[in-house]
Amino acid sequence: MKYILELNMSLKNKEEVNLESTQEKIKRFVMDFNKLLESTKCKGLFLKIGDVVIYKNRKYGDSALSPINIFSKINATNSITIRLDDKINRIINAKTLRKNDIADMIGYLILYAVSNNCFKMDKFIVPQIGDNITPIGMDIFRKYVSKGTVELNNVYSYLDNELHMVKTDDSFSFVKIQRIIYCLLLICVHNNWKTFNELKD
């Protein structure tokens, strides 16, 4: 019994060390990317969502980046991409676009970036999202297009095109991650979604 208790304590301490390491990585990614957003409308917003991600990662015991692999045997990165696809499918089938779905997508993209050690962020080229964007694929966000919100509609179209390129390209580059996160943040800005603490429940 003594040895079992000692082993359990050892495993618990190891898990806590791994969790703290992951939390630091998430914090580093969020802080660094937020600096690149200083000159955009999304300044500070990314920090709020990042705070939710860090809270949830601790609450779930780092399950996204350190899966326990009881039922699923896939690695962390593939697991996160499945969660992203599930979230996109929910958006496709929803009647209204919900704040928590957008925040969750941003959160999973943060975890995906961390799982792939995407920490080299020297600069961020803000996408030029103009009028008359030619659709090249899926209508995921374009279904929410409405009159009177031209700028937001352009973001929807740009984002759909980015997601289409992810689907048709074997490589999911860090540049694509940055662009998609930026578009999702713009959706939050246009919808006046400024607080996310309620998503911690």
N, C-alpha and C positions, 0 to 999 in steps of 0.2 A: 504494500500500500504506500509506503514511504517513497519508493522509487517512482511509482505512478504519479504521485503528487508532485515530485520534483520534476518529472518529465513534462507534466502539464504546465507547471510554472515556467519551465524553460521555453516551451512552445509558445506560451502566452507572451513572454518577454520578446521572443523573436518576432512574433506577429506585430507587436507594438512598435518595434524598431522599424520593420518594413513599412508599417502604416505611416509612421512619422516621416520616413524617407519619401514616400509617395506624396504625402501632403506638402512637403517642401518643394517637390518638383512641380506640383500643380500650382502652388503659390508663385513659384518662379516664372512659369509660363504665363500666368495671368498678369502678373506685374509687368513683365517684359513686353507682352503684346499690347497691354493698355497704354504703355508709353508711346507706342507707334500710332495710337489712335488719338493722340493729344490734339491734333489739328482738325479732327472730324466731329460730327454731331454726336458720335458715340462715346465721347470722352467720359470716363467714369462709370458708364453703364456696364462695361465689361467686368469691372471690379465687383459690382453687385452680384452679377450672375456667377462669377468665379467664387465668391464667398459661399454661395449656395452649393456649388459643386464640392468645395472643400468640406462643408458641413455634411453633405449627403455621403461623400466618400468615407468619412469617418463612421457615420451611422450604419453604413452597409459593410463595414469592415474591409474596405478596399476590394470589394468583390469584382469590380470592373477590371482592375489592373492586376489583381492576384486572385483569379477565380479558383474556387475549391474543387472544380471538376468532378462533381459527383455524377450528375446526369450528363452534362456536356463535357466533351474532352477537347474542345478547341481552345486555342490560345487566347490571350487577352485581346489582342488587336482584332481578330476575327469576331470575337464575342461582341466587341463594341460596334463593329460595322453592322452586325445583325440587329443590334438595338437601334442603330440609326435608321436602318431600313424599316424596322417596325414603326418607328416614330413617323417616318415619311408616309408610310401606309395609313397611319391614323389620320394624318393631315389630309391625305387624298380623300378619305372616306368621311371626314367631318363636315358638318354643315357650316360651321364658323371656325375661323382661325383663332386658336386659343394661346394665351400667353405662356402657359406652362409647357405646351408642345414646342414652342419656339425656344424657350429657355432650356428645355431638355435637349433639344438638338445641339444648341451651343455647348451645353455641358458635355455631351458625348463627343463632340469634336475636340474639346479641350482634352478629354481623356485619351482620345485617339492620338492626338499630337504628342502627349506625354508618353504614351506607350511606344511611340516611334522615336522618342528622344529628339523631337523637333524643337530645339532651343536656340538655334542660330537665327536671330531676328535682327538683322542689321537695318533693315528698312521695310516699309510696307507701301506699295504703290496703290493708292486709293483708286479703285475701279472707276472708270468714266462711264457712268450709267446715264445714257441719254435717251432721247426719244427714238421711236421707230426701230426697236430691237426686233430683229427677225427671229421668230421661234425656230429652233432647230430640233426640238424633241418633245419631251414630256410636258403636260400641263398639270403641274403639281400645285404651284402657287398662283398660276394665272387664273385658276377657277375663282379666285377671290377678287379679281379685278372689278373695280366699280367706278362709276362716273365721278368726276370732280377730284380725283386723287391721282393725277397724272404721274407725279414723281414716285409714289408708292407702287403704282402699276408697272412702272419701268423697273423698279427693284424686283418685283415678282417675276417679270420676264427675264431679267438678267440672271436671277437665281435659278430659274428653271433651266436655262441654258447651261449654267455651270454644273448643275446636277446631271444633266444629260451627258456632258463631257466626262464627268466622273464615271458614269455608267458605261460609256463606250471606250474608256481608256483603262488599261491595266494598271497604270500608276496613279495613285492618289497623292499628288504632290502637296507639299506644304503650302505652296502658293495658292492652290485651290482651296485648301482649308482656310487660309486667311480670307480669301474673297467670300467664301460662303458664310463664315462667321460675321464678316462685315455686313453682308446683306441681311442676315438674320437680326443683327443689332439695329440696322436701319428700320426694319419692320417694327421693332420695339419702340423706336423713337417716334415713328409716324403714328403709332397707336397709343402714344403717350403712356407706355408701360414703363414706369420709373422705379417701382419697388418690386422686390421678389422674395422678401422674407417669408411670405405666406407659403412659398413653395417648399420650405423646410419641414413642414408638417408631414 
